[in-house]
Amino acid sequence: MSSSQPTAPHADRNLPGPETGYTAAFGAGEPVTLFAHGFSGSIRDTRPFTSGIEGTRVLVNLGGHGGRPSPGPDWTYATIVAQLSRALADTGATRALGVSMSAGGLARLITERAPEAARLERVAFVLPASWDGFGPQLAARNADYSQRIRQALASGDREALAAELLAREPAEVQTMAPARAWVRAKVDALFDTDMSDGVGLAERIAVDAPGAAADFEGEVLVLTHEDDPSHPVEIARAYAAAFPAARLEILPPGSILWRGRSEVRRILTEFFND
């Protein structure tokens, strides 16, 4: 890691503070890989993706998550890019994994030809949710979902919000105790922190210059699963088509977060480890 990365310890490595740039490092040596979560996620949720990856694994909590203050209302992907750029610069990471909104942030960073992106040799986009646009049906579905989330928040109806979030999971996942507990934690975070500033991100376009992806020289993995309305397979296919050295992996429904962790671990370690 670069000398500019703060190394002061924190009591809970899942909840690092500003003294570390809201990052926590695990492992040692090269290469350095940055791991960034999706909306309503955190370092705690991202840690399973790091299992078996060689070198130094740096995990970041983005604004509005894990105790880090929101950067302000009405987030865009430029909001996410600003935080990812800082984390990449501070850590000197040459590899990165982004989940959902962070996948979109990394894609924007690369297609903007940011200096931090030029150093990236391998990038994994996990459950990408946005590329350069949405078809009419998907755009309407995203807008309707965001509106229902806002209504539940405005009315103070935690049960309605929990039902909305759980309904996005496959039927067989909805009955799983860990999934239900995960949803409850997200409901509490949306009500009790400033994470709700980012609810509209689901309607945002990640990339303004998709053609610039063709210039990226690093290796790319696009990893998604079927039947996930928050992360449509069509978006993952767009990522894979845009990057010249891309590998696309589409797993069965519910695989990435709940039902296929061993397969996800195999795919990621195969991609990141030499």
C-alpha positions in Angstrom: 0.0 0.0 0.0 1.2 3.6 -0.6 2.6 5.6 2.2 -0.3 8.0 2.0 -2.7 5.4 3.4 -3.4 6.0 7.1 -2.9 3.0 9.3 -4.3 4.0 12.6 -6.3 1.2 14.2 -10.0 1.3 14.9 -12.0 -0.6 17.5 -14.2 -2.3 14.9 -12.7 -3.1 11.5 -16.1 -3.3 10.0 -16.7 0.3 11.0 -13.4 2.2 10.3 -13.4 5.9 10.8 -12.0 9.0 9.0 -8.5 8.3 10.3 -8.2 5.4 7.8 -10.3 7.0 5.0 -13.2 4.7 6.2 -11.1 1.7 5.0 -10.0 -1.5 6.6 -7.1 -3.6 5.3 -6.7 -7.4 5.6 -3.8 -9.5 4.5 -0.4 -8.1 3.4 1.8 -7.5 0.4 1.1 -7.2 -3.3 -1.2 -7.0 -5.1 -3.6 -4.5 -3.4 -7.3 -5.0 -4.2 -10.0 -2.6 -3.3 -13.4 -4.0 -2.4 -16.5 -1.7 -2.4 -20.1 -2.6 -1.5 -23.5 -1.9 -3.0 -26.3 0.4 -1.8 -27.3 -0.5 1.7 -24.2 -2.7 2.1 -21.0 -2.2 4.1 -17.6 -3.7 4.8 -19.3 -6.5 6.7 -21.3 -7.5 3.6 -18.3 -7.3 1.3 -15.9 -9.4 3.3 -17.2 -12.7 1.9 -16.0 -11.6 -1.5 -12.4 -11.3 -0.3 -12.1 -14.9 0.9 -9.0 -16.5 -0.7 -7.9 -13.4 -2.6 -4.1 -13.0 -2.4 -2.2 -9.9 -1.2 -3.7 -6.9 0.6 -7.5 -6.6 0.6 -8.8 -3.1 1.4 -12.5 -2.7 2.1 -14.2 0.6 2.1 -17.4 2.0 3.6 -18.9 4.6 1.2 -20.8 7.6 2.4 -24.1 6.9 4.2 -22.9 3.4 5.1 -21.2 1.8 8.0 -21.2 5.0 10.1 -19.7 7.2 7.4 -21.7 10.4 6.8 -23.7 10.7 3.6 -22.1 13.1 1.1 -25.4 14.8 0.8 -28.8 14.2 -0.8 -29.6 12.9 -4.3 -26.5 10.8 -5.1 -25.3 10.3 -8.6 -22.6 8.0 -9.9 -20.2 10.9 -9.8 -20.8 10.9 -6.0 -19.7 7.3 -5.9 -16.7 8.0 -8.2 -15.3 10.7 -5.9 -15.2 8.3 -3.0 -13.8 5.4 -5.0 -11.1 7.6 -6.5 -9.9 8.7 -3.1 -9.8 5.1 -1.9 -7.9 3.9 -4.9 -5.4 6.8 -4.7 -4.8 6.3 -0.9 -4.3 2.6 -1.2 -2.5 2.4 -4.5 -4.8 -0.5 -5.4 -4.2 -2.1 -8.9 -7.2 -4.3 -8.7 -10.8 -3.6 -7.6 -14.2 -5.3 -7.0 -17.4 -3.3 -7.0 -20.8 -4.5 -6.0 -23.9 -3.0 -7.6 -23.6 0.8 -7.1 -19.8 0.5 -6.7 -19.7 -1.6 -9.9 -21.3 1.4 -11.6 -18.9 3.8 -9.9 -15.9 1.8 -11.1 -17.3 1.7 -14.6 -17.7 5.4 -14.6 -14.2 5.9 -13.2 -12.8 3.8 -16.0 -14.8 5.4 -18.8 -13.9 8.8 -17.5 -10.2 7.7 -17.9 -9.4 8.8 -14.4 -5.7 8.4 -13.4 -6.7 5.9 -10.6 -8.4 3.7 -13.2 -5.4 3.7 -15.5 -3.5 1.7 -12.8 -6.2 -1.0 -12.6 -5.1 -4.4 -14.0 -8.1 -6.4 -13.0 -11.7 -5.3 -12.2 -14.7 -7.4 -11.1 -18.1 -5.9 -11.6 -20.5 -7.9 -9.3 -24.2 -7.5 -9.7 -23.9 -4.4 -11.9 -27.2 -2.4 -11.7 -26.6 0.5 -14.2 -24.7 1.1 -17.4 -25.4 3.7 -20.0 -29.2 3.7 -20.0 -32.4 1.7 -19.3 -35.1 0.4 -21.6 -38.5 1.9 -21.1 -39.8 -1.0 -19.0 -36.8 -1.2 -16.8 -36.8 2.6 -16.3 -40.4 2.6 -15.3 -39.8 -0.4 -12.9 -36.9 1.4 -11.3 -38.8 4.6 -10.8 -41.8 2.8 -9.4 -39.6 0.9 -6.9 -37.8 4.1 -5.8 -41.2 5.8 -5.2 -42.5 2.9 -3.1 -39.3 3.0 -1.0 -39.7 6.8 -0.5 -43.4 6.3 0.4 -42.5 3.7 3.1 -39.8 6.0 4.5 -42.1 9.0 4.5 -44.9 7.2 6.3 -42.5 5.6 8.8 -43.8 2.1 7.8 -40.9 -0.3 8.5 -43.0 -3.3 7.7 -43.8 -2.0 4.3 -40.2 -1.2 3.6 -39.1 -4.7 4.7 -41.7 -6.2 2.4 -40.5 -4.2 -0.6 -36.8 -5.2 0.0 -37.6 -8.8 0.6 -39.8 -9.0 -2.5 -36.7 -8.3 -4.6 -35.2 -11.7 -3.5 -36.1 -15.1 -5.1 -39.0 -16.8 -3.4 -36.8 -19.6 -2.0 -34.5 -16.9 -0.5 -37.4 -14.9 1.1 -37.9 -17.6 3.7 -34.3 -17.9 4.8 -33.6 -16.5 8.2 -30.3 -14.9 7.2 -32.0 -13.1 4.3 -34.8 -11.8 6.5 -32.3 -10.6 9.2 -30.3 -8.9 6.4 -33.4 -7.1 5.2 -34.3 -6.0 8.7 -30.8 -4.5 9.1 -31.2 -2.6 5.8 -34.6 -1.2 7.0 -33.1 0.0 10.2 -30.2 1.7 8.3 -32.6 3.4 5.9 -34.7 4.8 8.7 -32.1 5.5 11.3 -29.1 6.9 9.3 -28.7 9.2 6.3 -28.3 6.3 3.9 -31.8 7.2 2.5 -30.1 10.2 0.7 -29.1 7.6 -2.0 -32.5 6.0 -2.7 -32.8 7.6 -6.1 -29.5 6.1 -7.3 -31.4 3.1 -8.8 -32.7 5.4 -11.5 -29.4 6.9 -12.4 -27.2 6.1 -15.4 -23.7 5.1 -14.4 -21.7 5.8 -17.6 -21.9 8.8 -19.9 -19.2 7.6 -22.3 -19.6 3.8 -22.8 -17.4 3.7 -25.8 -14.4 4.5 -23.6 -14.6 1.1 -22.1 -13.1 -0.3 -25.3 -9.8 1.4 -24.4 -9.5 -0.3 -21.0 -6.5 -2.7 -21.1 -7.2 -4.5 -17.8 -8.9 -7.8 -17.4 -12.6 -7.7 -16.5 -15.0 -10.1 -14.7 -18.7 -9.5 -14.8 -20.5 -11.6 -12.2 -24.3 -11.7 -11.8 -27.2 -14.0 -11.2 -30.6 -14.6 -12.7 -34.0 -13.3 -11.7 -32.8 -10.3 -9.7 -34.9 -7.2 -10.5 -32.3 -4.9 -8.9 -29.5 -6.3 -11.0 -30.9 -7.3 -14.4 -28.8 -9.8 -16.5 -29.2 -7.4 -19.4 -27.1 -4.8 -17.6 -24.4 -7.4 -16.9 -24.4 -8.4 -20.6 -23.9 -4.7 -21.5 -20.8 -4.5 -19.3 -19.3 -7.7 -20.8 -19.9 -6.4 -24.3 -18.3 -3.1 -23.6 -15.0 -4.2 -22.2 -12.7 -6.0 -24.6 -11.2 -8.5 -22.1 -14.3 -9.4 -20.2 -15.5 -12.7 -18.9 -19.2 -13.0 -18.0 -20.5 -15.3 -15.4 -24.3 -15.7 -14.8 -25.3 -17.9 -11.9 -28.7 -19.3 -10.8 -31.1 -17.0 -8.8 -30.0 -16.0 -5.3 -26.5 -17.4 -5.8 -24.2 -14.4 -5.1 -25.5 -13.4 -1.7 -27.1 -16.5 -0.4 -27.0 -19.8 -2.1 -23.7 -20.1 -4.1 -20.9 -18.6 -2.1 -18.5 -21.5 -2.7 -19.0 -21.0 -6.5 -18.6 -17.2 -6.2 -15.4 -17.8 -4.2 -14.1 -20.1 -6.9 -14.8 -17.7 -9.6 -13.2 -14.7 -7.8 -10.1 -16.5 -6.7 -9.6 -17.8 -10.2 -9.9 -14.3 -11.6 -7.8 -12.4 -9.1 -5.1 -14.9 -8.1 -2.2 -15.6 -10.5 
